[in-house]
């Protein structure tokens, strides 16, 4: 069976709550900021001096921590939604 057909048969993720939506957007902004700061590390170092690499490292670490938090919460919400959907199917 082709992969795309397998993916079509896979249950959808849980509906996104406003909190998860805000977390997803924050995650996206952090990823974009990481990419920009790494891409422009030389100009940032020229402007900010020795504090630039420290700030970039702090941004990378905070992005990693936030990503972990987001993934855990998203997986928990998806699993709860799938459990609820499964229990409704068995109750019918």
VENTA-V856098 format. One record per helix or strand of 2 or more residues. SS is the DSSP state (H for helix, E for strand). FROM is the first residue (numbers start at 1). TO is the last residue. If there is no record, write none. Layout:
# VENTA-V856098
SS_FROM_TO, SS_FROM_TO
This chain:
# VENTA-V856098
H_3_9, H_18_39, H_41_48, H_51_91
